[in-house]
């Protein structure tokens, strides 16, 4: 069975990246020397984007990027908030956006 394609838009902690690699065909976009080449080759198959929005290396998940991914279904932010994601575009185009709310409550308190 073929793994679904996922665009990785930032570095993730090793354990999360390993779990994603078990389940998805990963396209490491955030550190690719030629990002456009990844999109030309894989865009029609990419169904998900994973990003840690607070990472300084995170690629913004904007309308320009998402509109190049015709099979995109979900953007998952491994962090609190949606600062680097164009949620208005996502909502208007049926793309689900998730995050990890309340993950830092105990640390902040």
C-alpha positions in Angstrom: 0.0 0.0 0.0 1.3 3.5 -0.9 1.8 6.0 1.9 -0.1 9.3 1.5 2.2 12.3 0.7 3.0 14.9 3.3 4.8 18.2 2.9 7.0 18.9 5.9 7.2 22.7 6.3 9.5 22.9 9.3 11.7 20.8 11.4 9.9 18.7 14.0 11.1 17.0 17.2 12.7 13.6 16.2 10.0 11.5 17.7 7.2 13.3 15.8 9.2 13.2 12.6 9.8 9.5 13.0 6.1 8.7 13.6 5.1 10.7 10.5 7.7 8.9 8.4 6.2 5.6 9.3 2.8 6.7 8.0 3.5 9.2 5.2 5.8 9.7 2.2 7.6 12.8 3.5 8.6 15.7 1.3 11.0 17.9 3.3 10.1 21.3 2.0 11.5 23.6 4.7 15.1 22.7 4.0 14.9 21.8 0.3 17.5 23.5 -1.9 14.9 23.7 -4.7 11.4 24.0 -3.2 9.8 24.5 -6.6 11.1 21.1 -7.8 9.4 19.4 -4.9 6.1 21.0 -5.8 6.5 20.3 -9.5 7.1 16.6 -8.7 4.8 15.9 -5.8 2.1 18.7 -5.6 -0.7 16.6 -7.2 -0.2 13.9 -4.5 0.3 16.0 -1.3 -2.7 15.6 1.0 -1.2 17.1 4.2 1.2 19.7 5.5 2.9 19.4 8.9 4.5 22.4 10.4 5.8 23.6 13.8 4.7 27.2 13.4 6.9 28.6 16.1 10.0 27.2 14.5 12.2 30.0 13.0 12.8 27.7 10.0 9.0 27.3 9.4 7.8 28.0 5.9 4.6 30.2 5.9 1.6 28.2 4.9 0.0 30.8 2.8 -2.4 30.9 -0.1 0.4 30.8 -2.7 1.7 27.5 -1.3 -1.7 25.8 -0.6 -3.1 26.8 -3.9 -0.4 24.7 -5.6 -1.5 21.6 -3.8 -4.8 20.4 -5.4 -5.2 17.3 -3.2 -4.5 19.2 0.1 -6.9 18.2 2.9 -5.2 19.2 6.1 -2.6 21.5 7.6 -1.4 20.4 11.0 0.5 22.8 13.2 2.6 21.1 15.9 2.1 24.0 18.3 -0.3 26.5 19.6 -2.0 29.0 17.3 -2.2 29.5 13.5 0.2 32.4 13.0 2.0 31.0 10.0 -1.1 29.6 8.3 -3.6 31.4 6.0 -6.7 30.0 7.8 -9.1 32.2 5.7 -7.8 30.6 2.5 -7.8 27.1 4.0 -11.4 27.5 5.2 -12.6 28.9 1.9 -11.1 25.9 0.1 -12.1 23.1 2.4 -8.7 22.5 4.0 -8.8 21.5 7.7 -6.4 23.3 9.9 -5.4 21.8 13.3 -3.1 22.7 16.1 -2.3 21.5 19.6 -4.2 23.7 22.0 -3.5 23.7 25.7 -0.2 21.8 25.2 1.8 24.4 27.1 -0.6 25.4 29.9 1.2 23.6 32.7 4.6 25.0 31.6 3.4 28.5 31.4 1.5 28.4 34.7 
